[in-house]
Amino acid sequence: MLLLFLTSVVLLDQVTKYAAIKHLKDRGPYIIIKDVFQLYYVENFGAAFGILQNRKIFFIIVSIIVIIGVLFLIFKGSYNLNNLMRISLMIFLGGAIGNLIDRIRLGYVIDFISFKLGKGYNFPVFNIADVSIVISTLLIMAMVLMDRYEM
């Protein structure tokens, strides 16, 4: 069951990135809600918010270390993690693996979801893997802060 969450995130991430390449690359943004939400193809050679540009090997190594660490925590760790924590960790892994696939295969991560706050602030463009990482991290933090991550 845990692998279902992981594979679902990776598949959804990779399918949507393929669609972004096919339908958005070399085109202008596809506006869904004017000045709020659009789909826009971006090749991100850095990390979150575009920091640390062109550090491909660094990101690949860090991603692999994080993935191994989380797998160890889930399957060999001394904690008796509850199901929500295990699911959250698998969703996190799905996001990490989705972006790692891009970095290894392409040398960059494909981003395509863009939110704006009117004409003022453009939130950095992101993808399904990023959403999975952020949501699962928030869940994990909440469980740890409330001491609700073990059975």
N, C-alpha and C positions, 0 to 999 in steps of 0.2 A: 504493500500500500504506500509506503514512504517513497518508493521509486516512482510511483505514479505522479506525485507532486513534482518531483525533480524533472522527470521526462516531459511532463506537461509544460512546465515553464520553459525548458530548453526548446521544445518544439514550437511553442507559440512565439517565442522570441525569434527563432531562426526563420519561421514562415513569414512573420511580419517584416523582418529585415529583407527577406527575398522580395516581398511585395513592394517595399520601399525602393529597392533597386530597380525593379521592373517598372513601377508607376511614377516614381518621384525623381529619380536621378536625372540630372541634366534638364530639369524643368523647374519652373517657379513653384512657390508654395501652393498647396491645395488648401484653400481657406474653408474652414468648416463654420466658425463663428468669427466674423470680422473683428479684428483687434483683440481677439481672445484666444482662439484655438485654431491651429493649422497643422498640417502635415508637411514637413520640409526635410529633404534629404541632406544629411551632414555626415562627413567623414571625420570622426573624432580621433586624433592621434595622441590625445592626452588622457587624463582621468576625469573625474567629475568636475563639472564646470570648466572644462578645458585646461585644467592645470597640468603641469609637468608634460608639456608637449614633446612628442618624438622620443619617448622612453619605452619603446616596445619591449625590449628584453627585460627591463625592470618590472613592467606590469605583468608579463608572462610569469616570471619567477615568483613575484608576490602572490599572484592569483593561484598558482599551483601550491604554494605553501599554505595559503588560507584554505583552499579546498581540502588538502590533506589534513590540516588541523581540525576542520569542522567534521570531516568524516571520522577522524579518530574520536572526537568528542561524542559523536552520535553512537558509534559502534563499540568503542573500547574504553571510553571515559569512565571514571569512577562514579559519575552522577547517574541517578535513576531518573532520567528526563521523562516528563509527561508527554503525551501525544501531541499537544499543541506546540510544545517546544521542538519536538522532533520534526513536525511538519514545517514549522517556521524555519528551522535550519535547512531543511531540504529545499524550500522555496528560495532561500538565500543562495544555496549551492547552485540551483538552477540558473539564477541570474548571473552568478560568478562564472559558471561554465559557458553560458550563452555569450557573454562578452569575451571570454577567453578564446572561444572558437573563432570569433571575428579577428582577434589580435593575431592568432597563429595563422589563420587562413589568409587574411587580407592585410594585416599590419596596422589596422585601425578598427575602431568600433563604429558601426552604423547607427546613427541616431536619426529620429524622424518625427518625434512628437514635440510640438512647440506650443507653449502657452505664453501669452502676453497679458499685461495689465494695462489695457488701453494702449495709448501710444507712448507710454512712459517706460515700463520695465519689461524686458524680454527675459523670461526664465530660460536657462540653458536647455538646449534641445536634448531629449533623452529617448530611451527605448523601453521595451517590455522588461528586459533584464534589469535595467536600472530601477524600474517600478518595483519589481520583485525584491530586489536588494533593500530598497528603502522601506517598503511595507514590512518585510520580515524582520529587518533590524529594529523597527519601532515595536513590533510585537515582542521580540526577544528582550529588548530593553525594559518594556513594561513588565514582563514576567520576572525578570531578574530584580527589578526595583521593588516589586511587590512580593518577592520571594515565592513565586508560584510556578517555578520551572521544573520541579521534581514531583514525582508521584507520592 
